[in-house]
Amino acid sequence: MFSALIRLLTGKPTNDNRSLYEKLGGEAAVDAAVDIFYRKVLADPRVNEFFQGVDMEKQAAKQKAFLTMAFGGPNNYTGRDMRLGHAHLVEKGLNDTHVDVIIELLGETLKELNVPDDLIAQVADIANSVRADVLAGYTEEEKQTMTTEDKSLYEKLGGEAAVNAAVDIFYRKVLADPRVNYFFEGVDMEKQAAKQKAFLTMAFGGPNNYTGKDMCEGHRHLLEKGLNDTHVDVIIELLGATLKELGVADDLIQQVAAIAESVRDDVLCRRQAS
């Protein structure tokens, strides 16, 4: 019974036989909490990098099913276990600090929904109980036997060598294209390419070694030079042409384009403005 799990996690007896799911308010409460929670996550620069290119509608549905099960409600969760479901994020740099932020934002969400402190504490205990699994990552043996579906976009594209080749070809195209090349006048292209390789590696689900500015701050000086949606369209077009030239499959090119689209408002500083 879930009440036994609550006693195990909190060390406190309970005379209320209702599940935590029922105490929180059932389906409507979980749905509202997940929607607010992900708005907070996507607005928080401490963790939003892990959700670039993610289909947030599907992610929210998966999270609602998981939390419903974890809180003692109906079990309709069909996703992967915590370790495998987050292993690609561990590869991207997910650590205890990020988990702390997630638990913090979940607590803020529940507080905003007027959930009592004792129930928020129970939710935090449950989140902390899966911390070790979330951060466990893949074993070396599992990496060797991963299916295509298991692999990150970074791995599907071909890893470091592929990203390096793509960025080099991409910038050759950019510098030859009069629609956008004037934005790069006077730029140290060697440093620019290194920064872009680190960013794309992170965005595609590879190791997170990106130390650059966020998208808005990094492009604000280009907005002053007139950067707009038309230019972003050209950049995405050239990135797609680059991947096509490298023989990347159309479905993967579409995934790359979706990630590029997901940061459009950040690049053009619209998200902060809104």
C-alpha positions as CSV (number, residue, x, y, z in Angstrom):
1,M,0.0,0.0,0.0
2,F,1.1,3.5,-0.7
3,S,0.5,4.6,2.9
4,A,3.2,2.1,3.9
5,L,5.6,3.9,1.4
6,I,4.7,7.2,3.0
7,R,5.6,5.8,6.5
8,L,8.8,4.4,5.1
9,L,9.8,7.7,3.5
10,T,8.8,10.1,6.3
11,G,9.2,7.9,9.4
12,K,5.7,9.0,10.5
13,P,2.6,7.0,11.1
14,T,-0.6,8.0,9.3
15,N,-4.2,7.3,10.2
16,D,-5.4,8.7,6.8
17,N,-5.7,5.7,4.5
18,R,-6.1,7.9,1.4
19,S,-3.2,7.8,-1.0
20,L,-1.1,11.0,-1.5
21,Y,-2.6,11.2,-5.0
22,E,-6.1,11.5,-3.4
23,K,-4.8,14.0,-0.7
24,L,-3.3,16.2,-3.4
25,G,-6.6,16.4,-5.3
26,G,-6.4,13.5,-7.8
27,E,-6.1,13.9,-11.6
28,A,-7.0,17.5,-11.9
29,A,-4.4,18.5,-9.3
30,V,-1.6,16.5,-10.8
31,D,-2.4,17.9,-14.3
32,A,-2.4,21.4,-13.0
33,A,0.8,20.9,-11.0
34,V,2.7,19.4,-14.0
35,D,1.7,22.2,-16.3
36,I,2.8,24.9,-13.9
37,F,5.9,22.9,-13.0
38,Y,7.1,22.7,-16.6
39,R,6.5,26.4,-17.1
40,K,8.8,27.1,-14.2
41,V,11.4,24.6,-15.5
42,L,11.5,26.1,-19.0
43,A,11.9,29.6,-17.5
44,D,14.8,28.5,-15.2
45,P,18.3,28.8,-16.8
46,R,19.6,26.4,-14.2
47,V,17.8,23.4,-15.8
48,N,16.0,24.4,-19.0
49,E,19.0,23.4,-21.1
50,F,18.0,19.8,-20.5
51,F,14.7,20.3,-22.3
52,Q,15.9,21.9,-25.5
53,G,14.3,20.1,-28.5
54,V,12.0,18.1,-26.3
55,D,8.3,17.7,-27.3
56,M,6.9,19.2,-24.1
57,E,3.4,18.0,-24.7
58,K,4.5,14.4,-24.7
59,Q,6.9,15.1,-21.8
60,A,4.1,16.5,-19.7
61,A,1.8,13.6,-20.4
62,K,4.5,11.2,-19.5
63,Q,5.2,13.1,-16.3
64,K,1.6,13.2,-15.3
65,A,1.3,9.4,-15.7
66,F,4.5,8.9,-13.7
67,L,3.5,11.2,-10.8
68,T,0.0,9.7,-10.7
69,M,1.6,6.2,-10.2
70,A,4.2,7.5,-7.8
71,F,1.6,9.3,-5.7
72,G,-0.5,6.1,-5.4
73,G,-3.1,6.8,-8.1
74,P,-3.9,4.6,-11.1
75,N,-0.8,3.1,-12.8
76,N,-0.9,4.0,-16.5
77,Y,2.8,4.8,-16.7
78,T,4.4,3.0,-19.7
79,G,7.7,5.0,-19.8
80,R,11.2,3.7,-18.9
81,D,12.5,3.3,-15.4
82,M,14.2,6.3,-13.8
83,R,17.8,5.3,-14.5
84,L,17.3,4.6,-18.2
85,G,14.9,7.4,-18.7
86,H,17.4,10.0,-17.5
87,A,20.7,8.4,-18.6
88,H,20.9,10.6,-21.7
89,L,20.6,13.7,-19.4
90,V,23.4,12.3,-17.2
91,E,25.5,12.1,-20.3
92,K,24.6,15.8,-20.8
93,G,25.8,16.8,-17.3
94,L,22.7,16.2,-15.1
95,N,23.8,16.1,-11.4
96,D,22.7,16.5,-7.9
97,T,22.5,20.3,-8.2
98,H,20.0,20.0,-11.0
99,V,17.9,17.5,-9.1
100,D,17.9,20.0,-6.2
101,V,16.5,22.7,-8.5
102,I,13.8,20.3,-9.9
103,I,12.7,19.5,-6.4
104,E,12.7,23.2,-5.5
105,L,10.6,24.1,-8.5
106,L,8.2,21.2,-7.7
107,G,7.8,22.5,-4.2
108,E,7.2,26.0,-5.4
109,T,4.5,24.7,-7.8
110,L,2.7,22.9,-5.0
111,K,3.0,25.9,-2.8
112,E,1.4,28.0,-5.5
113,L,-1.4,25.5,-5.7
114,N,-1.9,25.9,-1.9
115,V,-0.9,22.3,-1.1
116,P,-0.2,21.9,2.7
117,D,3.5,21.8,3.8
118,D,3.3,18.3,5.1
119,L,2.2,17.0,1.7
120,I,4.8,19.0,-0.1
121,A,7.4,17.4,2.2
122,Q,6.0,13.9,1.2
123,V,6.3,14.8,-2.5
124,A,9.9,15.9,-1.9
125,D,10.7,12.7,-0.1
126,I,9.4,10.7,-3.0
127,A,11.4,12.8,-5.4
128,N,14.6,12.3,-3.3
129,S,13.9,8.5,-3.1
130,V,14.6,8.2,-6.9
131,R,17.6,10.6,-7.0
132,A,20.1,7.8,-7.1
133,D,18.3,6.0,-10.0
134,V,17.9,9.3,-11.9
135,L,21.6,10.0,-11.7
136,A,22.9,6.5,-12.2
137,G,23.4,6.8,-16.0
138,Y,24.2,3.9,-18.4
139,T,26.7,1.2,-17.7
140,E,29.4,0.6,-20.3
141,E,27.8,-2.7,-21.2
142,E,24.5,-0.9,-21.8
143,K,26.2,1.7,-24.0
144,Q,27.5,-1.1,-26.2
145,T,24.1,-2.7,-26.6
146,M,22.0,0.5,-27.0
147,T,19.4,0.4,-29.8
148,T,18.9,3.3,-32.1
149,E,15.9,4.4,-30.0
150,D,18.1,4.5,-26.9
151,K,20.7,6.8,-28.4
152,S,20.7,10.6,-28.1
153,L,20.5,12.7,-31.2
154,Y,24.2,13.5,-30.7
155,E,25.0,9.8,-30.9
156,K,22.7,9.2,-33.9
157,L,24.3,12.0,-35.8
158,G,27.8,10.5,-35.2
159,G,29.1,12.1,-32.1
160,E,32.0,14.5,-31.8
161,A,33.5,14.0,-35.2
162,A,30.1,14.5,-36.9
163,V,29.3,17.7,-35.0
164,N,32.8,19.1,-35.7
165,A,32.5,18.4,-39.4
166,A,29.0,19.9,-39.5
167,V,29.9,23.1,-37.8
168,D,32.9,23.6,-40.1
169,I,30.9,23.1,-43.2
170,F,28.0,25.1,-41.8
171,Y,30.1,28.2,-41.2
172,R,31.6,28.0,-44.7
173,K,28.1,28.2,-46.0
174,V,27.2,31.0,-43.6
175,L,30.2,33.1,-44.6
176,A,29.5,32.6,-48.3
177,D,25.8,33.6,-48.0
178,P,25.2,37.4,-48.3
179,R,21.8,37.0,-46.5
180,V,23.6,36.5,-43.2
181,N,27.4,36.7,-43.6
182,Y,27.6,40.4,-42.6
183,F,26.6,39.4,-39.0
184,F,30.0,37.7,-38.8
185,E,32.2,40.5,-39.9
186,G,35.1,40.9,-37.5
187,V,34.3,37.7,-35.7
188,D,37.0,35.3,-34.6
189,M,35.6,32.3,-36.5
190,E,37.8,29.8,-34.8
191,K,36.5,30.7,-31.4
192,Q,32.9,31.0,-32.8
193,A,33.1,27.5,-34.3
194,A,34.4,26.0,-31.0
195,K,31.6,27.7,-29.1
196,Q,29.0,26.4,-31.5
197,K,30.4,22.9,-31.4
198,A,30.1,22.9,-27.6
199,F,26.6,24.3,-27.8
200,L,25.3,21.9,-30.4
201,T,26.9,19.0,-28.5
202,M,24.9,19.9,-25.4
203,A,21.7,20.7,-27.3
204,F,21.9,17.3,-29.2
205,G,22.2,15.4,-25.9
206,G,26.0,14.9,-25.8
207,P,28.4,16.0,-23.0
208,N,27.7,19.5,-21.6
209,N,30.9,21.5,-21.9
210,Y,29.1,24.7,-23.0
211,T,30.2,27.8,-21.0
212,G,28.9,30.5,-23.3
213,K,26.2,33.1,-22.7
214,D,22.5,32.3,-22.8
215,M,20.8,32.6,-26.2
216,C,19.4,36.1,-25.7
217,E,22.6,37.6,-24.3
218,G,24.7,35.9,-26.9
219,H,22.8,37.4,-29.8
220,R,21.7,40.7,-28.4
221,H,24.5,42.6,-30.3
222,L,23.2,41.0,-33.5
223,L,19.6,42.2,-32.8
224,E,21.1,45.7,-32.8
225,K,22.4,44.9,-36.3
226,G,19.0,43.9,-37.5
227,L,18.8,40.1,-36.8
228,N,15.2,38.9,-37.3
229,D,13.1,35.8,-38.1
230,T,14.2,35.9,-41.8
231,H,17.8,35.5,-40.8
232,V,17.0,32.6,-38.4
233,D,15.2,30.9,-41.2
234,V,18.3,31.2,-43.4
235,I,20.5,29.8,-40.6
236,I,18.2,26.8,-40.2
237,E,18.1,26.3,-44.0
238,L,22.0,26.3,-44.1
239,L,22.2,23.9,-41.2
240,G,19.8,21.6,-42.9
241,A,21.8,21.8,-46.2
242,T,25.0,21.1,-44.2
243,L,23.5,17.9,-42.7
244,K,22.1,16.9,-46.1
245,E,25.6,17.2,-47.6
246,L,26.9,15.0,-44.8
247,G,24.4,12.3,-45.6
248,V,22.3,12.7,-42.5
249,A,18.9,11.1,-42.6
250,D,15.9,13.4,-43.1
251,D,14.2,12.5,-39.8
252,L,17.4,13.5,-37.9
253,I,17.6,16.7,-39.9
254,Q,14.0,17.4,-38.8
255,Q,15.0,16.8,-35.2
256,V,17.9,19.3,-35.5
257,A,15.6,21.8,-37.1
258,A,13.1,21.4,-34.2
259,I,15.9,22.1,-31.7
260,A,16.9,25.2,-33.7
261,E,13.2,26.3,-33.7
262,S,12.9,25.7,-30.0
263,V,15.5,28.5,-29.3
264,R,14.2,31.0,-31.9
265,D,12.4,33.1,-29.3
266,D,15.5,33.0,-27.1
267,V,17.9,34.1,-29.9
268,L,15.6,37.0,-30.8
269,C,15.1,37.9,-27.1
270,R,11.3,37.5,-27.3
271,R,10.9,35.1,-24.5
272,Q,12.4,37.5,-22.0
273,A,10.4,40.3,-23.5
274,S,7.1,38.4,-23.1
